[in-house]
Amino acid sequence: MKLNEKFYQLRRQSGMSEKEAADKLNISRQAFWRWEDGTAQSAANNILEISKQNKRLISR
């Protein structure tokens, strides 16, 4: 599974919109959309933050 597909899957599993996910990561909705679309890649520090946010959502 490609990273952009994983972003999409995790966001959908958490029930968040693109805007909600982007807000949690302090990025624009457009930037998050480009990650999910595969037209842009996230920086390593953003991937770490996604991992932290996802862990919190899963552990609920």
C-alpha positions, 0 to 999 in steps of 0.5 A, spaced: 500 500 500 502 506 498 503 512 503 497 516 500 493 510 500 494 509 507 493 517 509 486 516 506 485 509 509 487 512 516 483 518 515 476 515 513 477 510 519 477 515 524 471 519 521 475 525 519 474 530 514 480 532 510 479 539 513 479 536 520 485 532 519 489 538 516 487 542 522 490 537 527 496 537 523 497 544 522 497 544 515 492 546 509 486 542 507 489 543 500 496 540 502 493 534 506 488 533 499 495 533 495 498 527 500 492 523 499 492 524 492 499 522 491 501 529 488 505 531 493 509 528 499 509 529 506 515 531 510 518 526 515 516 530 521 509 531 518 509 523 518 511 522 525 505 527 527 500 523 523 502 517 527 501 520 533 494 523 531 492 516 529 495 512 535 490 517 539 484 516 535 485 508 535 486 507 542 479 511 543 
